Amino acid sequence: MKYNFSAGPAILPKEVFQEAAQAVMDYNGTGLSLLELSHRGPEFTAILKEAVRLPLEILGLNKEEYQCLYLTGGASSQFYMTAMNLLKDGYKGYYLDTGTWSAKAIKEAKLFGEVEVLSSSKDEGYNYIPKTAYSTSGNGYLHYTSNNTIFGTQYHHLPAHENLDLICDMSSDIFSRPLKGKDYGIIYAGAQKNLGPAGTTLVIIKKALLGKINGGLTSMLDYNTHISKNSSFNTPPVFPIYVSLLTMQWIIKNGGVDAMEKRNQEKADTLYAEIDRNSLFKGFAAKEDRSIMNATFTISNKDLELSFLEECTQAGIVGIIGHRSVGGFRASIYNAMDIEGINKLVEIMQAFEAKNK
Ligand SMILES: *Cc1c(COP(=O)(O)O)cnc(C)c1O
């Protein structure tokens, strides 16, 4: 038995793995693998239809106002695609800098137009979510990262964005909790954290923004292309889309995002309680900004780091080593991780404390 705490590619529900494996061998009794079916045939057309419908259903959005896309190039491609499609004279990109991924988005956007960073938590090594007030001209978008995968911080409220179109990188917390879809202009998420395998990025875009999209872009980088061709301008990543669909169906079958949030909160509370109680460990992120998806923590005696990792490996706990920019440990506890995994980790932390007192 393995408990996979990797940040991404990451754990998915066991049923999803099973169904995906079956589809690779024989999709739905067709005698063909999903991997060899035409992306324009009836089987994949039906998959795509559901895969673009369900995110809107989960977020309470209607297809008259929003469109859902499956693109390639990772969430990293959305860093520049958002900017190159939208930035122009008089329409500015405002950014909240809360970690490595935000900083990358800012760097890319600067290539395409006017960018202003409204607040940053870089001064403290990105261990908190900035709360200082800021003012804007009110014409542009506000880009933020809802969950900072590397540092383990998360926005628990919408950032102030009066009159700005809200763009959110939700790569590591999409569908982990309910939210009001209508608040957003663009939501994007690389699938490989909380949604599916690596290879596709879910992009949800408010159609009212389309009028703001620049002309003259190369077809593949123009949102209008993918919207008008329903993510099939070129061959879409059929397998990642299918597995993402299975995951969304699993979410709905298991009570939807409300139930996910309840479960995720309980898991996070259990783990953080142990981090705070255990004399060997220390949480990295400011308490009020702690992520319910990625729990980051360090060990006070660095000499014990390797032996803790060794204990984890012995117990079947994998993927718990922290990102190189934070050090220590990171337990990624996405939707598919169940409470037994958390209990196992807590048990190992307690045993390790007893042994090293
Ligand atoms: C992993 C991650 C990315 C990068 O995703 P790619 O699909 O590898 O480009 C961007 N933003 C966040 C918040 C992430 O966690």
The ligand as an ORCA input file, in Angstrom:
! r2SCAN-3c Opt
* xyz 0 1
  C       2.198     23.208    -11.261
  C       1.693     24.587    -11.370
  C       1.865     25.365    -12.531
  C       2.631     24.871    -13.727
  O       1.908     23.937    -14.416
  P       2.440     23.282    -15.783
  O       1.225     22.556    -16.259
  O       3.584     22.404    -15.423
  O       2.846     24.380    -16.688
  C       1.321     26.626    -12.557
  N       0.664     27.125    -11.501
  C       0.489     26.411    -10.356
  C      -0.268     27.025     -9.231
  C       1.001     25.134    -10.258
  O       0.827     24.429     -9.142
*
